[in-house]
Structures are given as structure tokens and as C-alpha cells.
Amino acid sequence: MKLNINGTAHNVDVPKDMPLLWVLRDRLGLTGTKFGCGVAQCGACTVHVDGQPKRSCVTPVKFLGNSKITTIEGLDSPQAKAIQDAWCAIDVPQCGFCQSGQVMTATNLLTEKPNPTDDDIDGALAGNICRCATYVRIRQAVHDAADKLAG
Amino acid sequence: MSVQPINTGRREFLKHSALAGAGLIIGMTLPGRGRAQVPDPDSGAAAFFRPDGSGADFSPNAFVRIAPDSTVTVLIKHIEFGQGPFTGLATLVAEELDADWGQMRARSAPADAELYKNLAFGVQGTGGSTAMANSYNQMRKAGAAARALLVRAAAEAWSVPAGEISVSKGVITHEGSGKRASFGEFAEAASRFEPPEDVTLKSPDQFRLIGTDVPKLDTSIKSNGQAQFTLDVMRDDMLTVVVAHPPKFGATVAGVDAAAARKVPGVADVQTIPSGVAVYARDTWAAMQGRKALKIDWDETGAETRSTKQITADFETLSEKVGDIATDRGDVAGVQSRLAKRLDAVYRFPYLAHAPMETLDCVIQAQGDSVEAWFGSQIQTMDQQAIGEVFGIEPGKVVIHTMYAGGSFGRRATQASHLAREAAEVAKAHGKSRPLKLVWSREDDIQGGWYRPLNVHRLSGGVDDDGNIVAWDQTIVGQSIMAGSAFAGQIKDGIDPTSVEGARNLPYRLPNLRVSLHSPASPLPVLWWRSVGHTHTAYSTETFIDELLEMAGKDPIEGRLELLDEHPRHAGVLREVAKLAKAAGPAPEGRARGVALHKSFSSYVAEIAEVSRGDEGPRVHRVWCAVDCGVAVNPNVIRAQMEGGIGYGLGAILFDAITLEEGGRVRQSNFDSYRSLRIHEMPEVEVAIVKSDEDPTGVGEPGTPPIGPAVANAWRRLTGESVRDLPFVKPA
């Protein structure tokens, strides 16, 4: 099976119903994408499929076809840079385990809505659990990134 | 590397330790911007560590390594899972070393109790919000000693008196001659000297880094996916292992039909181990598919088969009798007849899972008579002993690489080392030397026990004609966390200190106070959960005092302050939080505010919550928080720990309960049935840090206890309803 991941074509020999998450992690060594629940409840496994955030833990590889898959390792856009810089500027992460997923979702939000409100942020990120509850800072950092991009 | 043998028995070593309130973790956080080393699983801390000081680095002591390129790496003896020891402990070294923050690095110390014990425990481990408190002087001395040796080397090379040399931001300078050097230039020369026995530490007014928001060392790699957690450790030829655990607590494997499991593509082995049935496969998915195909007969003799409804009812019956006495002053019984008004209340606190973002996991490899393990080991000394016991080898032969862990909240500080033990059994049963990665699913985590114990509190109290609270009688019923564990030596006169902490030492001036305890046993394993006993005692005591003050016609803040005349630090945070809320103006229409105050792990925290009626129950809009934790080493980290502690506690009191059905099965299984607070449910949080020159105390846990009672007190003001049966929103 062929997968287009971070701009590179990968040939993988895996069962068709294997979720993308485990192909990324266990077969390709792309460990930035995390396992948190396995049932699309926590968002730690969020990747972009053709630019849209997707829960890789419940996405069988057979459905991916020629889609462009982007993981945290392949994130490369002005929005992603702004988000990650903002994350660093106010030290958002605590344990850090959910933050790949948070960054992937926040990057997509900023790409679609350059100037999100608090409600937009809450709506977009409500599917991403952070057990350390870094939510106050996530909200702040998304606003900071939007301001930075707006110049 | 050499590992010191540990001769103390597993059950002995904590007997006399100062681990009262053995809580957890969550201390303070401080690693910095892109500076933490990405741990290299192939070399790991063990290879990095050179006890004899050999190699290129200057190793003046067990904690500080200075390389020729002037980078300073601090070996951190406490596990980093968000609470901040990487940054915090590195800050202490950098302060006394007069290093520039940009040259600082951090990495996990190896497991070696002789060198890296927690000075509060006597063994290597993290918990009770002690990371900063027990390291404060030790790490500063380590930095000061390294500085003294660098200065001596410079003085010799430049032929000037050491007293004329100054160090600032990583530069060694001799004013008179104009000579300057980096640390790296003298790293080798400094290695030739014996470390000084005594060093002079800075006084707080000389601090340059302590008290500032230095950037955390691990933020960058935690924002770009590079941070290596246990789950990310990949070794050549490694198999992934999942274990089918018993469906009821205390059940065991009676028989297994593994034929179908073995046929699942990728499954390499199936073995029965003491904790269940292990499935070994080439990847996690195959292992999970294999587990699904197992057919297991369980022996339920001795299992907990009661429902939580029944357990709660049993505890309520027990609470009608006075238990073992934890505190008894004045004459609670005698004063009952003189009460003008009386209040009786029964509180019910459910089992709680910790649900850290990264589930339990461990990579292990046994080769010959040594074992190597990579995981979020929180009490390394106990984990070494557990693995050693399983293999019949000296604990010193067990090498542990402490990895970044995706949260803990107490879950990784298992007093029975059950994860390390299971990993060892998995490796022993497989019998080969290949590396194995044990992974728990979220269902394993939520249904796997080791919960915050279910508790019932019965309180009765009252006020006299003058509005004085003259009686307070509290009976607590809850399973002991320490009983039967290595910590059992701390149980005195039937009292597990973690069951009554926060209640037996109530700070209020109450003339007649009695706290007693029943500790019924169960096969269900329980564990400390972020702030341990304070999770329930803060709730019952702070809501009960609020109601008594209201009964006495007193203001919740002024009324508390009147009773705190002997506790200035309690009063200090209470005044500070009142000031914060006042500055925000009155609560808008439809909202009410409630206050709570609680000391835990030697830190003082007061919180005010502003609450309205939401669709399901309380909607918490804002929280003001004041904390006194002594010297504020990194205020930004302290604020973050208060924010996180509030969010963690809020999710639990609003939504969470682990419940057992009739027969003893756990009803919840994942985040759909065991809810976590989500971003739209997170209040705004404003934190004030009370200035103090006292030695620093913990911040990982103390933010959690006050949030529940603050919300409950606000809710009572808003609705008239006293919520004593948690959570607020009942699980489906």
C-alpha cells in the first residue's frame, strides 16, 4: 500500500484496516503523533489529511488513497510556525503529550480563520483533551499567533 | 557505570521517611525553551553519567556536567511530567553557578538511590510535591561548588587571587588584568581539583535567575513532536505487548484458549503472567487484535463483587460510629447540648481514575543477569527492587532510564510498582532477550484500578448563641492507600496519614474538634491522586465551614480570618485572593462567588470561583487564586501549576466517578464515559503569588484541593443547594 506522508511516498505492507496512527508510529517511526484513547475522544493522534484535521487512531489506512497526510514532523506553514512560536513564548506545554495534537488542530484553525474568537478556539479545540489543563495558555497562544500573522 | 547496591528491604526503606502526605508529583515546572536534551534511548542517562569524572566533561559532583563548549547539563533526579523539575532544578544550579540561562541543559539522572535520593524520602522518587523543596539547597550547593572550582582554575591560570575573580552570565572575569574566559575553557583544568567541602550560598536579594520566568527547557521539543516519551522508544527487533487484565478486581486467570490469538497476523507469543494474559506482537495494532481474540476463564474467588452503590452504603453505616482517633481536642460530645444551631452532613466521594494523557507503558530488555528499562519511573528505587525481585537479581543490576512521562497525577507513583513488575513478568515469561514494549490501552487505564479511594465523610457541628463555631465532629471512611505497601510503616494507631490530611490539622481556631477514621479493606487497589487526602478533606471541611459561618451570620472571608489568628500564611493568601476578586468588580447578574482555603504539601492556596447555572450544573467562568509557596523560583511555572491544578480538580468534581456495577465490573472505559475537562469548560484563571523568603515548597498538587469547595460554595449561594454527593454531573 502506498501512502503520501509529509510529501514523501511510503510503501507499507500492513493490514488494510490498520489505523493510520499505528502505521505512522510503529511502522514508519513518526512518533510525534500520539496515542491517547484509540476512539477519537482525545485528539492526541490528530494529523492533517488533505489539510483537514483527522483522528488517525480511527482512520483505517485503506481509506486514505492518494490523500496528502501531514504529521507534526511535516508541519511547515506560516500558520504552523506562528502557532509553535506562540506555544514557546508563553510555555504552553506541561507534560507535552497532547501538544502535537493541539498544535495540529490549532494550525488548521488559524489557516481557516486568521482571526479566531474565543468561541472559535473553544469550538475547534474542544476535541483535544489536555489532562494538565493547559487550556488557558492554549487559548492565549492561538490569539498571540493570530496577532503575529496579522502583523 | 557503577550502581550502588541497595540493601534496604522493600518494605523497610520508607518506614522512617518523612513522606507524610505521600502525595504525588506534580511539583513545579520549569524546563526551558528548546534546551532540554532529546533523550537518546541508545545511550540514555546511564551512558552520559560518568561518576569518576572521566571524559571531556567537568563533573564536580553528581548533578553538574560542564562541557568544553560551555554547555552546562544538570542531571535531574526527579521525573519530568509537566510539573517542571527539569527547568526548576537547572535554575537552582544556574543561579549559584552564575551561568547564562542559554547555556543550561537538563536530563534525567540515572536510577541510583545513593546519589539521587529524594532527601524527603530516603529513596529515589518523586511525589508529595517535594521536588523543589528537597532539592533547593542541594542543587544550589552543587552549582556553587562547580563555580568555586572554575574560579580556582582561572585564578591559577591567570596567577591572580581567586577573590578578585567574578563570574556573571557564564563569563569568568578578572577586572584588574582584563582577562575573561568561558566555563568551557577551564572545564578540564577545574576537573583536577577536589570539590570544596563548604560553599557560601547567595541570599535571596542576590538572586538573578531565581524569581524570574526563565523559559522552560522542554517547551520547544514538546511543541514540535520531538520530545521522547516511553511510547516513542523504538528498539531493533522490539515486540509490543498488551495484557488482558481481569474484569474484576482481585480475579485471576483460571484458563486460556489462545489458539485464535496466535493466528492473528503479527502475533508472536502469548503468555500467562500473574496480572493477566500477555500478547506479544510486531506492532501495537496486532497486539490489540490478538488480545481481542483471547478466550479467558477468570477465577473470581476473592474478587471485589460489590457495586459502588453497595460500598458507599457500607461506608455510610460505618461512619455512624466513631473510628480510630486522628485528632481529639476539647470535648466534642459534651458540647453538643449547648449548640444553638446544629449542622449534620454526609459527603460521598467516588473512586477517581487519574487518566494521564500517556497511558502506562514500559520498554524492557533482559540480557543475562542485567535488565534495562525505559519508562516514566516515578519511584525508581522501588521499581528497581520490583524488577530485581521478578528476575532474582540485585536491584543494582536494573538500569532504569527515566523518560519524559505524559502526565501522572499520582498514577506512576505506584506503591506496589505494579507496572514495573508487570513489565518484568512479561519479559521473564517471553524468556528471550529481545526488547519488549508494554502498552496499556485507555480502557486498561480507566478500568485498571489504582484509583483515588472512595470516601464517605460524616460531619456534625454547630454554633453557640454568640455565633461561635463550638463543635466539629468528623468521621472519615476510606480505604487506606498505604496499608499493605512499602509505606505501611507510616500508619500509626490505625491512622493512615493520607486519609485524614487536611482534616486532622484544620487551621481554624475551634475549641472542640474530633476527627476519626475507618479504613475498610478491599481487593480494589487504590492510590494517591493529585493532592491525595486533600482531594476529599478540603471539599468537606471547606464547604462545612462555609455553611457553619453562614449559619452564624458571618462573611465567608471575614469569618475565616477571625479563626486564623494563629495562621498568618493561611490568612495571607485568603486576603490576597479576596483582593483579586474585589478588583474584578462585583459578580455579574446570575453568577455567584465562593471561596475556599487549603494548605497542602506545605503550600497555602486560596481560590474564589465565579459560577452560573449551566446546562448540566455549574458553569465556572472565572477563578482567582492566591498561593504562598515560599520563594517563587519560577513564577510562570507556579502560575501554570495553579491553572493546571484548578482545571484538573474542576473536571473531577464536575464530571468524574468510577463506578462498579453489581458484580464488580467497572462501568466507565474511556474518555466518552470518564470525562475530562475540555477547553470550553476551562475558566479564566488569575493567580497571585504571595511574596516570601521562606524556602520553596510544592506547587504541583496544592492548586487542586480548593477548587471543588470554592465551586460548591458558589453553587450553594446561587441555588441554595449543598452538593455533598460528587460529582456534580452524575455519570450516565
Chai-1 contact restraints between the chains, C-beta under 6 A:
chainA,res_idxA,chainB,res_idxB,connection_type,confidence,min_distance_angstrom,max_distance_angstrom,comment,restraint_id
A,M18,B,W285,contact,1.0,0.0,6.0,A-B,restraint_1
A,W22,B,D283,contact,1.0,0.0,6.0,A-B,restraint_2
A,W22,B,T284,contact,1.0,0.0,6.0,A-B,restraint_3
A,W22,B,W285,contact,1.0,0.0,6.0,A-B,restraint_4
A,D26,B,D283,contact,1.0,0.0,6.0,A-B,restraint_5
A,D26,B,T284,contact,1.0,0.0,6.0,A-B,restraint_6
A,G29,B,M234,contact,1.0,0.0,6.0,A-B,restraint_7
A,T31,B,D232,contact,1.0,0.0,6.0,A-B,restraint_8
A,G32,B,G225,contact,1.0,0.0,6.0,A-B,restraint_9
A,G36,B,M357,contact,1.0,0.0,6.0,A-B,restraint_10
A,C37,B,R442,contact,1.0,0.0,6.0,A-B,restraint_11
A,C37,B,N670,contact,1.0,0.0,6.0,A-B,restraint_12
A,C37,B,F671,contact,1.0,0.0,6.0,A-B,restraint_13
A,G38,B,R442,contact,1.0,0.0,6.0,A-B,restraint_14
A,V39,B,N670,contact,1.0,0.0,6.0,A-B,restraint_15
A,Q41,B,N670,contact,1.0,0.0,6.0,A-B,restraint_16
A,Q41,B,F671,contact,1.0,0.0,6.0,A-B,restraint_17
A,Q41,B,D672,contact,1.0,0.0,6.0,A-B,restraint_18
A,C42,B,F671,contact,1.0,0.0,6.0,A-B,restraint_19
A,I72,B,G225,contact,1.0,0.0,6.0,A-B,restraint_20
A,E73,B,G225,contact,1.0,0.0,6.0,A-B,restraint_21
A,Q84,B,S223,contact,1.0,0.0,6.0,A-B,restraint_22
A,W87,B,S223,contact,1.0,0.0,6.0,A-B,restraint_23
A,C88,B,R33,contact,1.0,0.0,6.0,A-B,restraint_24
A,C88,B,T219,contact,1.0,0.0,6.0,A-B,restraint_25
A,C88,B,S220,contact,1.0,0.0,6.0,A-B,restraint_26
A,C88,B,S223,contact,1.0,0.0,6.0,A-B,restraint_27
A,D91,B,K216,contact,1.0,0.0,6.0,A-B,restraint_28
A,D91,B,T219,contact,1.0,0.0,6.0,A-B,restraint_29
A,P93,B,T219,contact,1.0,0.0,6.0,A-B,restraint_30
A,P93,B,K222,contact,1.0,0.0,6.0,A-B,restraint_31
A,Q94,B,G82,contact,1.0,0.0,6.0,A-B,restraint_32
A,Q94,B,G644,contact,1.0,0.0,6.0,A-B,restraint_33
A,C95,B,F81,contact,1.0,0.0,6.0,A-B,restraint_34
A,C95,B,G82,contact,1.0,0.0,6.0,A-B,restraint_35
A,C95,B,G406,contact,1.0,0.0,6.0,A-B,restraint_36
A,C95,B,G407,contact,1.0,0.0,6.0,A-B,restraint_37
A,G96,B,K222,contact,1.0,0.0,6.0,A-B,restraint_38
A,G96,B,A227,contact,1.0,0.0,6.0,A-B,restraint_39
A,F97,B,M357,contact,1.0,0.0,6.0,A-B,restraint_40
A,F97,B,E358,contact,1.0,0.0,6.0,A-B,restraint_41
A,F97,B,G406,contact,1.0,0.0,6.0,A-B,restraint_42
A,C98,B,M357,contact,1.0,0.0,6.0,A-B,restraint_43
A,Q99,B,K222,contact,1.0,0.0,6.0,A-B,restraint_44
A,Q99,B,S223,contact,1.0,0.0,6.0,A-B,restraint_45
A,S100,B,G225,contact,1.0,0.0,6.0,A-B,restraint_46
A,D122,B,I679,contact,1.0,0.0,6.0,A-B,restraint_47
A,D122,B,H680,contact,1.0,0.0,6.0,A-B,restraint_48
A,L125,B,I679,contact,1.0,0.0,6.0,A-B,restraint_49
A,A126,B,R678,contact,1.0,0.0,6.0,A-B,restraint_50
A,A126,B,I679,contact,1.0,0.0,6.0,A-B,restraint_51
A,A126,B,H680,contact,1.0,0.0,6.0,A-B,restraint_52
A,I129,B,S676,contact,1.0,0.0,6.0,A-B,restraint_53
A,R131,B,P356,contact,1.0,0.0,6.0,A-B,restraint_54
A,R131,B,M357,contact,1.0,0.0,6.0,A-B,restraint_55
A,R131,B,G407,contact,1.0,0.0,6.0,A-B,restraint_56
A,C132,B,G82,contact,1.0,0.0,6.0,A-B,restraint_57
A,C132,B,G644,contact,1.0,0.0,6.0,A-B,restraint_58
A,A133,B,G644,contact,1.0,0.0,6.0,A-B,restraint_59
A,A133,B,G647,contact,1.0,0.0,6.0,A-B,restraint_60
A,A133,B,Y648,contact,1.0,0.0,6.0,A-B,restraint_61
A,Y135,B,I679,contact,1.0,0.0,6.0,A-B,restraint_62
A,Y135,B,M682,contact,1.0,0.0,6.0,A-B,restraint_63
A,V136,B,E643,contact,1.0,0.0,6.0,A-B,restraint_64
A,V136,B,V685,contact,1.0,0.0,6.0,A-B,restraint_65
